[in-house]
Amino acid sequence: MSADCIFCRVAAGEIPSKIVHEDDDVVAFRDIDPKAPTHVLIIPRRHIGSVNELEDGDAGLVGRIVLVARRIADMDRRTETGYRLVMNTGNDGGQSVHHMHMHVLGGRKLGWPPG
């Protein structure tokens, strides 16, 4: 855990959040500033700054995050109409919290290209 990381503090239960899933490896919670009717963030409990810090041994964790994302989309009834999974990396990639996370977005038509 990184003491100055807001997402580490969410994972530790120090910051109240609308948790929709948690297990030994990941925590998923509703975004406080949603950009779509479904906007959930999925984070690893272990502090990983970004995708750039992943190692070969993290493949299972990344797969776990994707599977949790699918469950959340199903829970919010987005699997029929579609949803988007986003992992921003670095400042130019739009990453504002430097703890790796995946956004699950759905519930409205999402334009392309993003940004």
Secondary structure, 3 states (H helix, E strand, C coil): CCCCCHHHHHHCCCCCCCEEEECCCEEEEECCCCCCCEEEEEEECCCCCCHHHCCHHHHHHHHHHHHHHHHHHHHCCCCCCCEEEECCCCCCCCCCCCCCCEEEEECCCCCCCCC
